[in-house]
């Protein structure tokens, strides 16, 4: 009778361990998949940028520095290895800031603003920026779920045994945390 109880206890421990390990792996896969969604949107934006730059160049020839910076940042992003998450986010934030400069050009050039190709590209880029923001939120949610499993009992023991470590959250750049100044002068 004692052997049966020992076998049942060992089976429960093994099944519990397997369930905890599988839960950790599932959370890890969700985190990796959510990063992949960010990568997809960054690639989409990178593919749209050359068209936007070419469309805009004809209208704003003296804005070459802005165009050069956008192209340079895009090229740097494309060359980064797939696992360079922090570097990609840093360049992505810089690229978003530079794209805002190009979007602002439309206000200075009414002909550019009226250009249908430019309007279409602006809309696509704007939608892509929104998708990037959503994908970042999804990544942070997935990372929170994974990190929670790493910190709670008893899955923290299983995580430690398998060398699983905390995933860092994507943070908003400090310049975007500042409240915009509104003036009605």
C-alpha positions as CSV (number, residue, x, y, z in Angstrom):
1,X,0.0,0.0,0.0
2,X,2.9,2.4,0.8
3,X,4.3,1.9,-2.7
4,X,1.1,2.9,-4.3
5,X,1.0,6.1,-2.3
6,X,4.7,6.9,-3.2
7,X,4.0,6.2,-6.9
8,X,0.9,8.5,-6.8
9,X,2.9,11.3,-5.1
10,X,5.8,10.9,-7.6
11,X,3.3,11.0,-10.5
12,X,1.6,14.1,-9.1
13,X,5.0,15.9,-8.7
14,X,6.1,14.9,-12.2
15,X,2.8,16.0,-13.7
16,X,2.9,19.3,-11.7
17,X,6.4,20.0,-12.9
18,X,5.5,19.3,-16.5
19,X,2.5,21.6,-16.3
20,X,4.5,24.4,-14.7
21,X,7.3,24.0,-17.4
22,X,4.7,24.0,-20.2
23,X,3.1,27.1,-18.8
24,X,6.4,28.9,-18.7
25,X,7.2,27.8,-22.2
26,X,3.8,29.0,-23.5
27,X,4.3,32.4,-21.9
28,X,7.7,32.6,-23.4
29,X,6.4,31.8,-26.8
30,X,3.7,34.4,-26.5
31,X,6.4,37.0,-25.6
32,X,8.5,36.0,-28.6
33,X,5.4,36.1,-30.9
34,X,4.4,39.5,-29.7
35,X,8.0,40.8,-30.5
36,X,7.6,39.2,-33.9
37,X,4.5,41.4,-34.4
38,X,6.5,44.5,-33.6
39,X,9.2,43.3,-36.1
40,X,6.5,42.9,-38.8
41,X,5.2,46.4,-38.4
42,X,8.7,47.9,-38.3
43,X,9.5,46.1,-41.6
44,X,6.3,47.5,-43.1
45,X,7.2,51.0,-42.0
46,X,10.7,50.5,-43.4
47,X,9.3,49.4,-46.7
48,X,7.0,52.5,-46.9
49,X,9.8,55.1,-46.0
50,X,11.6,55.1,-49.4
51,X,8.3,55.8,-51.2
52,X,7.5,58.6,-48.8
53,X,10.9,60.1,-49.2
54,X,10.8,60.0,-53.0
55,X,7.3,61.5,-53.1
56,X,8.3,64.3,-50.7
57,X,11.7,65.1,-52.2
58,X,10.3,66.9,-55.3
59,X,8.3,69.3,-53.1
60,X,10.9,70.1,-50.5
61,X,14.3,70.1,-52.1
62,X,15.9,72.1,-49.3
63,X,14.9,69.5,-46.6
64,X,17.7,67.1,-47.6
65,X,19.0,66.7,-44.1
66,X,15.6,65.5,-42.9
67,X,15.4,63.0,-45.7
68,X,19.0,61.8,-45.2
69,X,18.4,61.3,-41.5
70,X,15.2,59.2,-42.2
71,X,17.0,57.1,-44.8
72,X,20.0,56.6,-42.6
73,X,17.9,55.5,-39.6
74,X,15.9,53.2,-41.8
75,X,19.1,51.6,-43.2
76,X,20.5,51.2,-39.8
77,X,17.3,49.4,-38.6
78,X,17.3,47.0,-41.6
79,X,20.9,46.0,-40.9
80,X,20.4,45.2,-37.2
81,X,20.3,41.5,-36.3
82,X,16.9,40.0,-35.5
83,X,17.6,39.7,-31.8
84,X,18.8,43.3,-31.2
85,X,15.5,44.3,-29.6
86,X,16.7,47.3,-27.6
87,X,18.7,48.7,-30.5
88,X,15.7,48.3,-32.8
89,X,13.4,50.1,-30.4
90,X,15.9,53.0,-30.0
91,X,16.2,53.4,-33.7
92,X,12.5,53.0,-34.1
93,X,11.9,55.9,-31.7
94,X,14.4,58.1,-33.5
95,X,12.8,57.2,-36.8
96,X,9.3,58.0,-35.5
97,X,10.6,61.5,-34.5
98,X,12.1,62.0,-37.9
99,X,9.0,61.0,-39.7
100,X,7.0,63.6,-37.7
101,X,9.3,66.2,-39.4
102,X,8.3,64.9,-42.8
103,X,4.7,64.9,-41.9
104,X,5.0,68.5,-40.7
105,X,6.4,69.4,-44.2
106,X,2.9,68.9,-45.6
107,X,1.8,72.0,-43.7
108,X,4.5,74.1,-45.4
109,X,3.8,72.8,-48.9
110,X,0.1,72.8,-49.8
111,X,0.8,71.1,-53.2
112,X,2.5,68.2,-51.3
113,X,-0.5,68.0,-48.9
114,X,-2.8,67.8,-51.9
115,X,-0.7,65.0,-53.5
116,X,-2.8,61.8,-53.4
117,X,0.3,59.5,-53.3
118,X,1.6,61.5,-50.3
119,X,-1.8,61.4,-48.6
120,X,-2.0,57.6,-49.1
121,X,1.6,57.1,-47.8
122,X,0.9,59.3,-44.8
123,X,-2.2,57.3,-44.0
124,X,-0.4,54.0,-44.3
125,X,2.5,55.2,-42.2
126,X,0.1,56.6,-39.6
127,X,-1.8,53.3,-39.5
128,X,1.6,51.4,-39.2
129,X,2.7,53.7,-36.3
130,X,-0.6,52.8,-34.5
131,X,0.0,49.1,-35.1
132,X,3.5,49.5,-33.8
133,X,2.1,51.1,-30.6
134,X,-0.4,48.3,-30.3
135,X,2.2,45.7,-30.8
136,X,4.4,47.3,-28.1
137,X,1.4,47.1,-25.7
138,X,0.9,43.4,-26.6
139,X,4.6,42.7,-26.1
140,X,4.6,44.4,-22.6
141,X,1.4,42.4,-21.7
142,X,3.0,39.2,-22.8
143,X,6.2,40.1,-21.0
144,X,4.3,40.9,-17.8
145,X,2.5,37.5,-17.9
146,X,5.9,35.7,-18.5
147,X,7.6,37.7,-15.7
148,X,4.8,37.0,-13.3
149,X,5.2,33.3,-13.8
150,X,8.9,33.7,-13.2
151,X,8.2,35.3,-9.9
152,X,5.4,33.2,-8.5
153,X,5.6,30.0,-6.5
154,X,6.1,27.2,-7.6
155,X,6.9,28.1,-11.2
156,X,9.8,30.2,-10.1
157,X,11.7,27.0,-9.1
158,X,11.1,25.5,-12.5
159,X,12.1,28.7,-14.2
160,X,15.3,28.9,-12.2
161,X,16.2,25.2,-13.0
162,X,15.8,25.9,-16.7
163,X,17.6,29.3,-16.7
164,X,14.6,31.4,-17.7
165,X,15.1,35.1,-17.1
166,X,13.0,38.1,-16.9
167,X,12.0,39.9,-20.1
168,X,12.4,43.7,-20.2
169,X,9.5,45.9,-21.0
170,X,9.5,48.3,-23.9
171,X,9.5,51.8,-22.5
172,X,8.2,55.1,-23.9
173,X,11.1,57.4,-24.8
174,X,11.6,60.1,-22.2
175,X,10.9,63.0,-24.6
176,X,7.5,61.5,-25.3
177,X,6.6,61.4,-21.6
178,X,6.6,65.2,-21.3
179,X,3.3,66.8,-21.7
180,X,3.0,68.9,-24.9
181,X,2.8,72.7,-24.4
182,X,-0.4,74.1,-25.7
183,X,-0.7,77.8,-26.3
184,X,-3.7,79.8,-27.7
185,X,-1.7,83.0,-28.3
